[in-house]
Amino acid sequence: MTPKKPSNETTSASVASKAAKLLSNPRTPAAVKSVAASALTQKVGASKHKGK
């Protein structure tokens, strides 16, 4: 049985920025994009749209 991940894990701004750059690069392999997307979903406020 695998241990359950804590729900309070977040991604730093630096890692989130690098993940966004990887996702926008068409040459990035799918496996890397999957990891980058996972990191962005853990970013604080990732699902909130600012200015709306």
Residue pairs with C-beta under 8 A, 6 or more apart in sequence:
9 42
10 42
10 43
10 44
11 19
11 39
11 40
11 42
11 43
11 44
13 43
15 39
16 39
16 40
16 43
16 46
18 36
19 35
19 36
19 37
19 39
19 40
20 36
20 40
22 28
22 32
22 33
22 36
23 33
23 36
23 37
23 40
28 36
40 46
